[in-house]
Amino acid sequence: MHRIEVDAEYDVLSLNKRLAKENREFLSKHGVIAINVMGAIGSGKTLLIEKTIEALKDEVKIGAILGDVIAKDDYERVARHGVKAEPLNTGKECHLDAHLVHHVIEKFGDVDVLFIENVGNLICPVDFDLGENYRVVMVSVTEGDDVVKKHPEIFRLADVIIVNKVALAEAVGADVDKMVEDAKSLNPKAKIIKMDLKKNIGFEEWLEWLRCALRSRGE
């Protein structure tokens, strides 16, 4: 029984890898930068996408795929900003995969940036490449300052790590510096941003990183 489960897992991940490659080839062909935004429920993923759309809507064309068990609410929040958006309902699954994204990705060949908001989870999305260019992981101080250390794999694979809601750190007894140091120890190459989206802390630093990523297209 154990051997069969391992084989089945291998088949699933192998298929996901192939479809992720196809997604990546499509995005590259059309000059689209795709960003897989991951993090727990309530970490601020949807708000980050909303604020980025409003800040850059006159500079670049942005699209969004919103994944969740039931994605309607996040989809409506993003779509009201006038961008192309698609909801992806995962049902019982706790992550997006390349197959789900493959179903809708061709609708986004005319955008500059495609945000793919993953399901709110710090464990399940780790093994599933979607064909993205960058992985952004958001974590909130309200989750506790040991949350990074408890979920090492997702942070090891991140290109950007955002520690959000830092203005609440004192109120919830969280040590932001500890969270940053834990992130650095796991992934010294990642861009780490201290942020509070409600207070506009760190948001310009995020926009600077994103603009740099856009300038690097095709290099």
C-alpha positions as CSV (number, residue, x, y, z in Angstrom):
1,M,0.0,0.0,0.0
2,H,2.8,2.4,0.9
3,R,4.5,1.8,-2.5
4,I,1.3,2.6,-4.4
5,E,0.8,5.8,-2.6
6,V,4.4,6.9,-3.4
7,D,3.9,6.1,-7.1
8,A,0.6,8.0,-7.2
9,E,2.3,11.0,-5.6
10,Y,5.1,10.8,-8.1
11,D,2.6,10.7,-11.0
12,V,0.7,13.8,-9.7
13,L,3.9,15.8,-9.2
14,S,5.3,14.7,-12.6
15,L,2.1,15.8,-14.4
16,N,2.1,19.1,-12.4
17,K,5.7,19.7,-13.5
18,R,4.8,19.2,-17.2
19,L,1.9,21.5,-17.1
20,A,3.8,24.1,-15.1
21,K,6.4,24.0,-17.9
22,E,3.6,24.6,-20.5
23,N,2.3,27.5,-18.4
24,R,5.7,29.0,-18.1
25,E,6.3,28.7,-21.9
26,F,3.0,30.5,-22.6
27,L,3.8,33.3,-20.2
28,S,7.3,33.7,-21.6
29,K,6.0,33.8,-25.2
30,H,3.7,36.7,-24.3
31,G,6.1,38.6,-22.0
32,V,4.0,38.1,-18.9
33,I,5.5,38.1,-15.4
34,A,3.5,35.7,-13.1
35,I,3.7,36.1,-9.4
36,N,2.5,33.3,-7.1
37,V,1.3,35.0,-3.9
38,M,1.2,32.6,-1.0
39,G,0.4,32.9,2.7
40,A,-2.0,32.0,5.5
41,I,-5.6,33.1,5.6
42,G,-5.7,36.8,6.7
43,S,-2.0,37.5,5.9
44,G,-3.0,40.3,3.5
45,K,-2.6,38.6,0.0
46,T,-5.7,40.1,-1.6
47,L,-5.1,43.5,-0.2
48,L,-1.6,43.5,-1.5
49,I,-2.9,42.7,-5.0
50,E,-5.6,45.4,-4.7
51,K,-3.2,48.1,-3.6
52,T,-0.7,47.2,-6.3
53,I,-3.4,47.4,-9.0
54,E,-4.3,50.9,-7.8
55,A,-0.7,52.1,-7.6
56,L,0.4,50.8,-11.0
57,K,-2.8,50.7,-13.1
58,D,-1.5,53.6,-15.2
59,E,1.9,52.0,-15.8
60,V,1.2,48.3,-16.5
61,K,-1.6,46.0,-17.4
62,I,-2.4,43.7,-14.5
63,G,-4.4,40.5,-14.3
64,A,-5.3,38.2,-11.4
65,I,-6.2,34.6,-10.8
66,L,-7.8,34.2,-7.4
67,G,-7.6,30.7,-5.9
68,D,-9.5,29.5,-2.8
69,V,-11.8,26.8,-1.6
70,I,-14.5,29.2,-2.7
71,A,-12.9,32.1,-4.5
72,K,-15.9,34.4,-5.1
73,D,-15.2,37.0,-2.4
74,D,-11.6,37.6,-3.3
75,Y,-12.4,37.6,-7.0
76,E,-15.1,40.3,-6.5
77,R,-12.7,42.4,-4.4
78,V,-10.1,42.4,-7.2
79,A,-12.4,42.5,-10.2
80,R,-14.0,45.8,-8.9
81,H,-10.7,47.5,-9.7
82,G,-11.3,47.1,-13.4
83,V,-8.7,44.4,-14.1
84,K,-9.1,41.1,-15.8
85,A,-9.6,38.5,-13.1
86,E,-10.7,34.8,-12.8
87,P,-11.7,32.8,-9.7
88,L,-10.4,29.3,-9.3
89,N,-12.4,27.2,-6.8
90,T,-10.3,24.3,-5.4
91,G,-13.1,22.6,-3.5
92,K,-11.5,20.4,-0.9
93,E,-7.9,21.0,-2.1
94,C,-5.7,23.3,0.0
95,H,-3.6,24.6,-2.9
96,L,-3.6,25.6,-6.5
97,D,-1.8,23.4,-9.0
98,A,-0.6,23.9,-12.6
99,H,-3.5,22.0,-14.0
100,L,-6.1,24.4,-12.5
101,V,-4.1,27.4,-13.7
102,H,-3.7,25.9,-17.1
103,H,-7.4,26.1,-17.6
104,V,-7.5,29.9,-17.5
105,I,-4.0,31.1,-18.3
106,E,-4.6,31.7,-22.0
107,K,-7.0,34.5,-21.0
108,F,-4.0,36.5,-19.6
109,G,-1.7,36.6,-22.6
110,D,-2.2,40.4,-23.0
111,V,-1.2,41.5,-19.4
112,D,2.2,42.6,-18.1
113,V,1.8,41.1,-14.6
114,L,-0.3,38.2,-13.6
115,F,-0.9,37.7,-9.9
116,I,-1.9,34.2,-8.9
117,E,-3.3,34.3,-5.3
118,N,-2.9,30.8,-3.8
119,V,-5.1,29.2,-1.2
120,G,-4.5,30.5,2.3
121,N,-2.1,27.9,3.6
122,L,1.6,27.7,4.5
123,I,2.1,24.0,3.8
124,C,0.2,22.6,0.9
125,P,1.3,25.0,-1.9
126,V,5.0,24.2,-1.5
127,D,5.2,21.3,-3.8
128,F,3.2,22.7,-6.7
129,D,4.9,24.8,-9.3
130,L,2.3,26.8,-11.2
131,G,4.7,28.1,-13.9
132,E,5.2,31.4,-12.1
133,N,8.3,33.6,-12.4
134,Y,8.3,34.6,-8.7
135,R,7.0,33.3,-5.4
136,V,5.9,35.8,-2.8
137,V,5.2,34.6,0.7
138,M,3.2,36.8,3.1
139,V,3.1,36.3,6.8
140,S,1.4,38.4,9.5
141,V,2.7,39.2,12.9
142,T,-0.7,38.2,14.2
143,E,0.2,34.6,13.4
144,G,2.9,34.7,16.0
145,D,6.6,35.4,15.7
146,D,7.5,31.7,15.4
147,V,5.4,31.2,12.3
148,V,8.3,31.4,9.9
149,K,10.4,28.9,11.9
150,K,7.5,26.5,12.0
151,H,6.9,26.5,8.2
152,P,10.5,26.5,6.7
153,E,9.9,25.0,3.3
154,I,7.6,27.7,1.9
155,F,10.1,30.4,3.0
156,R,13.1,28.6,1.5
157,L,11.4,28.7,-1.9
158,A,10.4,32.4,-1.8
159,D,11.8,35.2,-3.9
160,V,10.1,37.8,-1.7
161,I,9.1,37.4,2.0
162,I,6.7,40.0,3.4
163,V,6.2,40.3,7.1
164,N,2.9,42.2,7.2
165,K,0.9,44.1,9.9
166,V,4.0,45.2,11.7
167,A,2.1,48.1,13.3
168,L,0.3,45.5,15.3
169,A,3.5,43.7,16.6
170,E,3.6,45.3,20.0
171,A,-0.2,44.8,20.6
172,V,0.1,41.0,19.8
173,G,3.5,40.6,21.5
174,A,5.3,39.7,18.2
175,D,9.0,40.3,17.6
176,V,9.3,41.5,14.0
177,D,13.1,41.3,14.0
178,K,12.9,37.6,15.1
179,M,10.6,36.9,12.1
180,V,13.0,38.7,9.8
181,E,16.1,36.8,11.1
182,D,14.3,33.5,10.9
183,A,13.4,34.3,7.3
184,K,17.0,35.3,6.5
185,S,18.4,32.1,8.1
186,L,16.1,30.0,5.9
187,N,16.6,32.0,2.7
188,P,19.4,34.6,2.6
189,K,18.7,35.3,-1.0
190,A,15.1,36.4,-0.6
191,K,14.0,40.0,-0.6
192,I,12.5,40.6,2.9
193,I,10.0,43.5,3.4
194,K,8.6,44.7,6.7
195,M,5.1,45.9,5.8
196,D,1.8,47.2,7.1
197,L,-0.6,47.7,4.2
198,K,-3.1,49.6,6.4
199,K,-0.3,52.1,7.4
200,N,1.5,52.1,4.0
201,I,4.6,50.8,5.7
202,G,6.9,49.0,3.2
203,F,4.5,49.3,0.3
204,E,6.8,51.5,-1.8
205,E,9.6,49.0,-1.2
206,W,7.4,46.3,-2.7
207,L,6.5,48.5,-5.7
208,E,10.2,49.2,-6.3
209,W,10.9,45.4,-6.3
210,L,8.0,44.8,-8.7
211,R,9.1,47.6,-11.1
212,C,12.6,46.1,-11.1
213,A,11.2,42.7,-12.0
214,L,9.2,44.2,-14.8
215,R,12.3,46.0,-16.2
216,S,14.2,42.7,-16.2
217,R,11.7,41.0,-18.6
218,G,13.4,39.6,-21.6
219,E,16.9,40.2,-20.3
